């Protein structure tokens, strides 16, 4: 049996994979469950993972239960895995459940290995595609997530929550693939706040309202922090200054922009240190606890900096924060000074 989960919405992709694993572990001992990662930063190479997959397919479960094998980034070994599926007729195998999970869309996967994509997306396989949700779908998903967490939300508050966390410009098309991660964090915060009851000055189990959203959720000013950091990494002063100017002119809070920049430089330092200590990519996600999308983008940006550069940049940011808090420098001025210091 084959289950194929793919798409750009990494949160819902992970959520559905977790449900499959949890459902399996409820009915089985868990001794016949394996995860194989074929990604470039996996703990072991593709050849080793293929050897493990071969062994798992060839041997029956010791406990007489169905075997569950999760394969991540399997398209990196597409030809070999397609051969195994065909030779062992794994699509019709009822004793082995293979779950393929890919954080990419159809076009990208078909380009990597069209034969494997066609095998995985054919009947009788179970196929689930997780593209970022459109506005109406997103509202329904958020409402269900809140209800599943034991909470309630007023319609106006629901719309306000989405307007604060998703990119309104994308609602007529497809929303940001990272939106679900932030929404889940905000949902947990709001539900926990409302369930606190009298200690928070409101009735327990009261529905989340607009005031709660305005008090607890910060609006998304559509600041693409990764583009700003790319400009910084490339020592492109003009681009960095232009982006800062545009964001500030659009009404973005300079302290919010600063907090995003310092947040990302802190991530860069953490991940750069882990890379220097030869920590595998999969373990970096676990150790940092960051959104996988953030780890992926930060990991790529780390290649553009050496550790000393990051330390100097972070020291400059720390001094900017001190000066702004002491009143010796305006934060907007501090942001421009930081951008101008690039490459100096």
QUIKALIN-V882638 format. One line per field, one symbol per residue. ss: DSSP state (A for helix, B for strand, O for the rest). psi: psi as a letter, one per 40 degrees, with the letter a starting at -180 (. if undefined). A space follows every 50 residues. Layout:
BEGIN
ss = ???
psi = ???
END
This chain:
BEGIN
ss = OBBBBBOOOAAAAAAAAAAAAAAAAAAOOOOOBBBBBOOOOOOOOAAAAA AAAAAAAAOOOOOOOOBBBBBBOAAAAAAAAAAAAAAAOAAAOOOBBBBB BBOOOAAAAAAAOAAAAAAAOOOOOBBBBOOOOOAAAAAAAAAAAAAAOO OOBOAAAAAAAAAAAOOAAAOOOOOOOOAAAAAAAAAAAAAAAAAOAAAA OOOOOOOBOAAAAAAAOOOOOOOOAAAAAAAAAOOOAAAAAAAAAAAAAO OOOAAAAAAAAAAAAAAAAAAAAAAAOOOOAAAAAAAAOOOAAAAAAAAA AAOOOOAAAAAAAAAAAAAAAAAAAAOOOOAAAAAAAAAAOOOO
psi = hhhhhiiegdddddddddddddddddeideefhihhheidfidiiddddd ddddddddhihdefiihhhhhhfeeefddddddddddefddeheehhhhh hhfiidddddddgdddddddeiifihhhhgihiiddddddddddddddee iiiidddddddddddihdeedebiiheeddddddddddddddddedbdde eihieiihiddddddehhihefhgdddddddddefgddddddddddddde ehhdddddddddddddddddddddddefhiddddddddeihddddddddd ddeeiidddddddddddddddddddeeehiddddddddddehe.
END
